[in-house]
Amino acid sequence: MFTSTPIVQILAGTLAMSVLMLGVWLWQRRSGNAGWVDVFWALGIGLLVGWYVLSSAPWQARHGIVLAIAGLWSLRLAGTLAWRSWGAPEDGRYQSLRKGWGERAQTYLFGFFQLQASWAVLFSLPALLALQNRTPLHPWWTAAALAVFALSLVGEGVADAQLARWRAVPENRGKTCRQGLWRVSRHPNYFFEWLHWFCYPLLAIGSAWWWLGLAAPAVMLLFLYRLTGIPYTEAQALKSRGDDYRAYQQETSAFFPWFPRDTGPLAWLIAAIERGWLPDTLIRWGIRRLNSQRLVSLQRGAATPKEALVEEPIAVRTEAANEQHYALPAALFRAVLGKHLKYSCCWWDASTPDLDAAEQAMLDLYCERAQLEDGQRVLDLGCGWGSLSLFIAARYPNSRVLGVSNSALQKASIEADAAARGISNLEIRTCDANVFEPEARFDRIVSIEMLEHMR
């Protein structure tokens, strides 16, 4: 290692990048593929940072960290771009440039390649700024820089892998990937690539000019979002995928990962809870908080929340349920449900062969858990299309079963089924749960997926 001034480092690096891009330009004249400029742009930044480290004696631990971050980033990006370019047609962006420039394309491409050399030098400067920081490494800022780099490296790798898997399926040709990270950002690879540029200002904190390093992510955001990245990529996507990509633009954030427009934070929170990603302690806290808010909203001037609950109706908007689905004809449900017309969840395990068996398994489980016995009086609140009421009445012929439904159509359907099967120990009553008053006592009261709609 040896010591050189930053001005000399930058000038030498600029000259080296200019010569490198000259070689790449000459190569593209023979190969007809200007896309390799992207490969050597990424590789050039890594080489520039290596030069800065080599010429910035004395060696410090910060030198090794900066070199590792820039080197890994450079090799990963250059390798990915080289893999895509090898043996492939020229990128559509450069085909468009050639077509637009016409006969003077090679002259303009030379200027473009030299411009890329200068941009490489510009984007290497945040690393040089971090190397000029002679203060001892701060553990927290260093940890933050390494965490940001790890996140950017893993995130971009995951995004690329998800897109590669999607493209490997022939049926997905002409469609847009909406899986994984591509569900929350149209360009997650660009986002994580951009995130990496925050590593260098974090490592530069402590020097007087560390804040200048923030120019790198700011300028890179401008390039990706407005100039060379997203605009060209999306123009190509619209040409190849048309309306499917237009819909994708409407529903998905362009750059920063965010909830799709057809969902929201609540939907994502519910999904996280259902997948077991949140600890039970946090879930219980959330439930208790929601319950407290509900009690406050119910009080409405009453002395206590309990009095407010007593004054509220047991069920609300019962007529809306009839309009939505209870008033639909039984023939519709016979076409889509199993033979028991079970209007709630079924029991599936590895041995369950079909829907009829799944309905039977769940009905068996109800009887077992309710400890039903022949000769009991049973009330089925919210009996739906009669799956459980008919099942209990048939299994326990000496029992008396009362099923309560809010739908006259359901009552007629259940009674017709009971008559056809010779079941005489079943009574069905059409009644609003708010005014239902049973005349008798019952040994068992069962209610399947109705209490969720009650106060």
Secondary structure as GFF3:
##gff-version 3
##sequence-region A 1 455
A	DSSP	alpha_helix	6	31	.	.	.	ID=ss1
A	DSSP	alpha_helix	36	54	.	.	.	ID=ss2
A	DSSP	alpha_helix	61	85	.	.	.	ID=ss3
A	DSSP	alpha_helix	92	101	.	.	.	ID=ss4
A	DSSP	three_ten_helix	102	104	.	.	.	ID=ss5
A	DSSP	alpha_helix	105	131	.	.	.	ID=ss6
A	DSSP	alpha_helix	139	167	.	.	.	ID=ss7
A	DSSP	three_ten_helix	170	172	.	.	.	ID=ss8
A	DSSP	three_ten_helix	180	183	.	.	.	ID=ss9
A	DSSP	alpha_helix	188	195	.	.	.	ID=ss10
A	DSSP	three_ten_helix	196	198	.	.	.	ID=ss11
A	DSSP	alpha_helix	199	204	.	.	.	ID=ss12
A	DSSP	three_ten_helix	210	214	.	.	.	ID=ss13
A	DSSP	alpha_helix	215	222	.	.	.	ID=ss14
A	DSSP	pi_helix	223	227	.	.	.	ID=ss15
A	DSSP	alpha_helix	230	251	.	.	.	ID=ss16
A	DSSP	alpha_helix	265	274	.	.	.	ID=ss17
A	DSSP	alpha_helix	280	299	.	.	.	ID=ss18
A	DSSP	alpha_helix	305	311	.	.	.	ID=ss19
A	DSSP	alpha_helix	318	321	.	.	.	ID=ss20
A	DSSP	pi_helix	322	326	.	.	.	ID=ss21
A	DSSP	alpha_helix	330	336	.	.	.	ID=ss22
A	DSSP	alpha_helix	355	370	.	.	.	ID=ss23
A	DSSP	beta_strand	377	381	.	.	.	ID=ss24
A	DSSP	alpha_helix	387	395	.	.	.	ID=ss25
A	DSSP	beta_strand	400	405	.	.	.	ID=ss26
A	DSSP	alpha_helix	408	421	.	.	.	ID=ss27
A	DSSP	beta_strand	426	430	.	.	.	ID=ss28
A	DSSP	beta_strand	444	447	.	.	.	ID=ss29
A	DSSP	three_ten_helix	451	453	.	.	.	ID=ss30
###
